[in-house]
Amino acid sequence: MILPIRAFGDPILRKECAEVPQDYPGLQELIENMFETMHNANGIGIAAPQVGLALRLFVVDVRLLADDEDFKDVADKLRDFRKVFINPTILERSGEPWKFNEGCLSIPEVREDVLREETVKIEYFDENFQKHTEEFSDIRARVVQHEYDHIEGILFTDYLSPLKKKMVKGKLTKIANGDVDVNYKMRFAK
């Protein structure tokens, strides 16, 4: 089932999320719905707060980037990078920070350069509640960090300089007021 994506301005996007209990009712269905919602909106990651739940859960699927010329050096790593992250904890961020133009399904029509470390080490449970500790680099690390921020109540726009924040303020206000045209279901705070 495709769920409405919460838009910038919805208070749930600013909440620090609670852990998901192993016996959370309908967890597998929620995960499937999150993947379906993300794919429907042509996204590569989505976190539970974006679908209205303050839970430490996000899903990623970057396979569509495997054919992108910008990622040809890591295409093989991207082809099977479809994962569920439950109750994740970032253990370490390392490497040279690099800029990349990020966007967000909750903040449509806004894209800005964000500086993030190139490697992330994360501990998490998968959809079967099997524990993993893994290290990711390249665009995979960026997507993981972006989605992880969502469960901490942080948005990519929080990383912008004061000048950039001022420049996008009007767009963010429009989004919060529902004055945005997207081809997927959204839920606005107002």
Sequence and secondary structure as in RCSB ss.txt:
>XXXX:A:sequence
MILPIRAFGDPILRKECAEVPQDYPGLQELIENMFETMHNANGIGIAAPQVGLALRLFVVDVRLLADDEDFKDVA
DKLRDFRKVFINPTILERSGEPWKFNEGCLSIPEVREDVLREETVKIEYFDENFQKHTEEFSDIRARVVQHEYDH
IEGILFTDYLSPLKKKMVKGKLTKIANGDVDVNYKMRFAK
>XXXX:A:secstr
    EE TT GGGGS  B   TT TTHHHHHHHHHHHHHHTT SEEEGGGGT  BSEEEEE GGGGG GGGGGGH
HHHTT EEEEEEEEEEEEES  EEEEEEETTEEEEEEEEEE SEEEEEEE TT  EEEEEEEHHHHHHHHHHHHH
HTT  GGGGS HHHHHHHHHHHHHHHTT    SS EE   
